[in-house]
Amino acid sequence: MRSSDFDILVIPGLGGSGPGHWQSRWVAKLSTARQVEQDDWHNPRLENWTARIVSAVAAAQRPVLLIAHSLGVTAVVHAAPRLPEGVVRGAFLVAPPADSVLVEAAGPGFRPLPQAPLPFPSVLVASRDDPYAPYEESEEISYAWGSRLLDAGEAGHLNIESGHGPWPEGLMSLAGFLKQL
């Protein structure tokens, strides 16, 4: 499938994705992409974040592709059991934080990190030197979720601070994932 065949829902992490972040750039570049907005990017509440994801998926006009980063991945995984069956065709999950980091970043509400397999195909992109998730934990969670693990090498948290503004390698990986859907 092509990106234009989907309603692409982009779910940022804590603090949102500023104008230079790869997620914001992808929303501007991909014609059917839009960001799932949250009321408060800096003081996240799991119920609010998951409700916004569920609502955005329910409003979709085409099959849905989810693209999430960091705490947005955690919100997607928590929302997955509440999503309408068969609407989400895939999820591109980038740099989810480790369970131990969730309390520091978002409070106890986002824990524990769900361990159930996702009801749709997914790719989990993990960095070998992500300060918020040891690679081994990302590897374990990818198996639990049934996600294909994509090793990004030493790429930090795959955000602006780690030098990933446009992140063309990520866009190429997304294109490869779309071909499998």
VONU-471197 format. One line per 10 residues: their letters; for each residue x negated, y negated, z of N, C-alpha, C. Coordinates in steps of 0.001 Angstrom, whole numbers, plus 500000, padded with zeros to 6 digits. Atoms other than C-alpha are relative to their C-alpha. Example, Ala and Ser with C-alpha at 12.3 -4.5 7.8 and 13.67 -1.06 7.14 Angstrom:
2
AS = 499110:501190:500000:487700:504500:507800:499100:498800:500000; 500820:501190:499940:486330:501060:507140:500770:498910:500730 $
END
This chain:
181
MRSSDFDILV = 499164:501181:500000:500000:500000:500000:499117:498753:500000; 500707:501288:500015:498995:496380:499563:500473:499155:501173; 499612:500853:498873:499073:493697:502233:501334:499312:499740; 498743:500685:500319:501961:491990:500417:501221:500908:500150; 498894:499065:499786:504084:495118:500972:500473:500000:501464; 499736:499992:498568:504112:494422:504732:500378:498623:500522; 499963:501166:499126:505264:491863:507221:498843:500243:500959; 501195:499835:499178:501895:491436:508912:500152:499125:501235; 499869:500707:498735:502178:490490:512563:498657:500010:500710; 501308:500170:499384:498991:489152:514106:500210:499637:501466 $
IPGLGGSGPG = 499826:500174:498562:498763:489398:517886:498655:499680:500639; 501253:500394:499353:495937:487405:519510:499922:500466:501448; 500230:499665:498608:494457:488026:522908:500083:498788:500897; 499990:501049:498989:494000:485903:526001:499462:498695:499410; 500423:501303:500513:493761:482220:525081:500431:499740:498570; 499589:500173:501398:495156:482793:521579:498799:500018:499071; 501064:500039:501012:493165:482581:518371:499955:498600:499403; 500146:501355:500521:491892:479132:517516:499824:499984:498490; 500053:500122:501455:491557:477810:513965:498808:500698:499343; 501157:499345:500592:488105:479346:513424:499976:501508:500174 $
HWQSRWVAKL = 499966:498566:499714:489001:482822:514708:500440:500760:498756; 499661:499198:501181:489240:485585:512102:501493:500248:499890; 498558:499768:500083:492889:486210:513035:500715:498798:499374; 499378:501202:500574:493864:482615:512254:499654:499868:498526; 500415:500050:501411:491902:482760:509010:500778:501018:499172; 499255:498977:500728:493644:485999:508022:501458:499597:499823; 498619:500481:500130:497077:484479:508728:500082:499004:498848; 500008:500984:501084:496151:481629:506378:499766:500654:498638; 500381:499354:501263:494804:484023:503726:501037:501009:499496; 499064:498937:500377:497413:486815:503750:501424:499432:499951 $
STARQVEQDD = 498727:500699:500225:500725:485585:502321:501150:500481:500876; 498887:499483:499197:502975:487813:504445:499643:500108:501482; 500448:499933:498606:501084:487347:507719:500515:498809:500799; 499663:501071:499059:502248:485377:510706:499555:500424:501390; 500443:499725:498637:501048:485094:514271:501208:500146:500905; 498981:499854:498964:503235:486359:517093:499612:499037:501120; 500289:501035:499001:503383:483352:519408:500410:500452:501395; 499684:499750:498598:503389:483542:523188:500252:498661:500689; 499731:501230:499260:504715:480988:525677:498758:499480:500700; 501174:500413:499233:501477:480966:527640:498841:500938:499670 $
WHNPRLENWT = 501154:499193:500416:498232:482201:526113:498986:500179:501127; 501035:499977:498959:496238:481547:529305:500440:500674:501292; 499459:499328:498821:498528:483077:531967:500985:501062:499515; 499131:499013:500640:499848:486208:530282:500849:500788:500996; 499100:499114:499260:502803:488169:531586:500381:501107:499033; 499794:498864:500883:503132:491644:530135:501414:500049:499424; 498615:499903:500494:506930:491627:529883:500274:498950:498923; 499794:501058:501006:506922:488313:528001:499262:500317:498706; 500791:499721:501196:504153:489355:525640:500597:501165:499214; 499442:498849:500722:505690:492734:524817:501357:499649:499398 $
ARIVSAVAAA = 498690:500406:500540:509163:491185:524368:499831:499227:498701; 500251:500759:501237:507740:488801:521757:499608:500935:498853; 500399:499034:501031:506163:491708:519871:501216:500789:499532; 498804:499233:500343:509371:493756:519987:500942:499148:499155; 499121:500908:500742:511378:490765:518783:499482:499733:498590; 500600:500261:501317:508969:490014:515927:500133:501209:499089; 499861:498773:500797:509044:493641:514752:501457:500176:499576; 498574:499841:500313:512856:493744:514937:500457:499016:498918; 499620:501019:500983:513061:490577:512796:499349:500208:498635; 500742:499780:501251:510782:491935:510061:500940:500410:498867 $
QRPVLLIAHS = 499230:499680:501197:512152:492234:506539:499379:501135:499194; 500745:498941:500693:509534:494714:505302:499382:500908:501048; 500771:499200:499039:507527:497518:506874:498971:499104:500696; 500866:500856:499187:505302:496084:509614:498604:500592:500128; 501388:499692:499680:501533:496101:509957:499621:499084:501153; 500442:500773:498839:500231:494993:513358:498484:499829:499944; 501435:500279:499897:496825:493327:513663:499801:499313:501348; 500136:500523:498647:495841:492810:517294:498538:499942:500421; 501352:500163:499467:492738:491612:519107:500061:499909:501523; 500237:500094:498564:491647:492113:522716:501270:500260:500811 $
LGVTAVVHAA = 498817:499780:499177:494525:491642:525190:501249:500193:499143; 498898:499749:500930:496855:491581:522175:500143:501481:499699; 499954:498541:500201:495933:495249:521620:500716:500643:501184; 499372:499450:498802:496923:496026:525200:501508:499758:499966; 498575:500319:500091:500269:494269:524676:500688:500877:498955; 499430:499143:501049:500875:496219:521438:500210:501419:500518; 499910:498620:499512:500197:499542:523135:501109:500130:501054; 498902:499988:499034:502550:498669:525991:501354:499862:499293; 498745:500222:500733:505218:497554:523473:500381:501186:499121; 499769:498931:500986:504887:500629:521214:501228:500865:500279 $
PRLPEGVVRG = 498814:499159:499773:507540:502793:522951:501322:499267:499786; 498779:500796:500154:510056:499934:522612:500237:499535:498563; 499864:500459:501384:509514:499311:518893:500959:500893:499231; 499078:499194:500799:512177:500415:516407:499247:501081:499226; 500665:498864:500627:511281:503832:515038:499859:499805:498492; 500262:500015:501430:509684:503895:511595:499731:498640:499386; 500204:501346:500562:509355:500112:511174:498508:499674:499915; 501439:500263:500000:505681:499823:512155:499324:501132:499246; 500666:498983:500822:503643:501612:509507:498538:500175:500354; 501386:499884:499614:500241:500936:511015:499575:498857:500905 $
AFLVAPPADS = 500549:501022:499108:498151:498992:513510:498481:499983:499873; 501434:500248:500076:494664:497533:513153:499644:499352:501334; 500220:500386:498610:493472:497260:516765:498518:499700:500233; 501390:500447:499921:490309:495276:517451:499617:499617:501427; 500647:500340:498725:488236:495197:520645:500939:499953:501199; 499160:500014:498797:490742:496233:523321:499128:499979:501249; 500805:500033:498781:489482:495418:526800:500144:501303:500785; 499973:498815:499143:488616:498242:529170:501015:499792:501118; 499007:500050:498931:491159:499062:531854:499490:499196:501189; 500564:500711:498851:488832:497710:534539:499948:498495:499774 $
VLVEAAGPGF = 500075:501419:500324:488594:494356:532753:501388:499359:500028; 498644:500547:500080:492368:493957:532476:500412:499261:501264; 499623:500670:498758:492776:493037:536152:499345:498628:500070; 500701:501276:499967:490150:490308:535903:500576:499028:498985; 499561:500875:501085:491480:488930:532609:501471:499625:500092; 498566:500229:500113:495223:489289:532913:500788:500330:501261; 499281:499608:498796:496048:490394:536427:500432:501450:499914; 499658:498579:499948:497416:493765:537440:501150:500402:499077; 498833:499679:500809:500496:493549:535186:499726:500773:498729; 500328:499326:501256:498704:494869:532093:499414:501395:500221 $
RPLPQAPLPF = 500543:498692:499670:497362:497946:533905:501085:500927:500479; 501107:499333:500676:497159:500830:533594:500187:499965:498480; 499975:499943:501443:496289:500978:529940:500689:501292:499579; 499300:498771:500410:498735:503419:528307:499061:500993:499314; 500826:498927:500549:497221:506750:527304:500744:500854:498975; 499192:499186:500915:500036:508131:525122:499638:499718:498548; 500251:500229:501426:499540:508630:521381:500962:498950:499441; 499168:501017:500645:500834:505748:519296:500910:500657:498967; 499059:499392:500937:503883:506475:517137:499809:499551:498547; 500318:500451:501352:502208:505039:514019:498498:500129:499794 $
PSVLVASRDD = 501441:499913:500261:498817:505336:512293:499285:498742:500499; 500752:501153:499498:496125:503114:513750:498506:500216:499851; 501459:500044:499979:492488:502151:513587:499613:499156:501203; 500526:500766:498884:490622:501011:516681:498569:499609:499647; 501327:500513:500313:487620:498806:515914:499311:499660:501314; 500726:500199:498752:485051:498872:518714:498546:499645:499722; 501387:500436:500088:481688:497226:519205:499161:500742:501027; 500911:499291:499089:478705:498915:520801:499537:499127:501162; 500442:500882:498915:477945:495833:522926:501081:498999:500405; 498879:500846:499575:481382:494414:523698:499902:499799:501509 $
PYAPYEESEE = 500111:500221:498558:481080:492751:527128:501273:500353:500767; 498726:499707:499337:484745:493599:527838:500420:501458:499881; 499635:498591:500143:484730:497276:526874:498791:500833:499605; 501069:499081:500391:481984:499883:527000:500470:500861:498822; 499641:499249:501208:481918:501730:523680:500596:501363:500340; 499511:498669:499622:482450:505073:525401:501472:499952:500420; 498590:500136:499610:485735:503817:526916:500878:499752:498779; 499253:500243:501235:486876:502540:523520:500159:501296:499220; 499950:498707:500682:486040:505920:522048:501047:500914:500648; 499028:499164:499284:488070:507727:524727:501430:499545:499740 $
ISYAWGSRLL = 498638:500491:500190:491088:505474:524309:500455:500197:498560; 499613:499755:501394:491010:505859:520528:500506:501434:499843; 499539:498609:500050:491349:509623:520996:501376:500134:500648; 498714:499924:499296:494184:509197:523496:501128:499428:499141; 498969:500651:500815:496083:506868:521139:500177:500661:498639; 499947:499398:501332:495395:509029:518075:499510:499047:498928; 500523:501014:500922:493557:506101:516482:498695:500465:499384; 501307:499771:500619:490742:506440:513998:499058:498942:500556; 500974:500918:499421:487678:504872:515621:499089:499465:498907; 500900:500648:500940:485722:502379:513554:498906:499308:500806 $
DAGEAGHLNI = 501159:500523:499277:482241:501644:514942:499527:498728:499309; 500408:501294:500560:481495:497937:514371:498535:499687:500271; 501406:500255:499676:477913:498304:515580:499900:499033:501164; 500201:500978:498927:476526:495623:517865:500611:498683:499548; 499234:501137:500506:479184:492992:517231:500670:499196:501102; 499394:500744:498900:480046:491652:520689:501490:500276:500105; 498560:499847:499818:483738:491059:521310:500781:499725:498703; 499375:500232:501301:484430:490471:517606:500883:498756:500031; 499311:501280:499919:485419:486861:518192:499044:498895:499561; 500842:501121:500436:484046:483398:517427:498680:499978:500764 $
ESGHGPWPEG = 501207:500048:499176:481589:483569:520327:498951:501010:499560; 500960:498993:500467:480011:486685:518827:499688:499836:498512; 500347:500303:501390:479771:485078:515380:500977:500547:498970; 499030:499413:500913:482929:486542:513857:501143:499029:499718; 498972:500924:500443:484769:483564:512430:500786:500627:498869; 499254:499411:501118:485773:484803:508967:500086:501528:500066; 500105:498540:499864:484742:488456:509621:500419:500735:498725; 499654:499332:501261:484757:489685:505991:499922:501524:500088; 500085:498538:499842:483701:493195:507081:501312:500551:500573; 498725:499583:499429:486886:493410:509115:501099:500014:498951 $
LMSLAGFLKQ = 498997:500060:501058:489001:492363:506153:499830:501164:499028; 500250:498838:500855:487336:495066:504049:500468:501288:500691; 499536:498828:499253:488040:497632:506783:501524:500059:500017; 498543:500051:500049:491657:496487:506888:500502:500474:498636; 499599:499576:501352:491913:496946:503102:499882:501517:499857; 500166:498545:500040:490567:500499:503472:501107:500701:500770; 498913:499420:499211:493151:501221:506168:501317:499927:499247; 498756:500148:500763:495965:499875:503977:500123:501052:498892; 499974:498984:501062:494999:502307:501223:500459:501359:500528; 499622:498726:499392:495655:505181:503648:501470:500035:500424 $
L = 498594:500057:499540:499175:504013:504541:500963:500302:498872 $
END
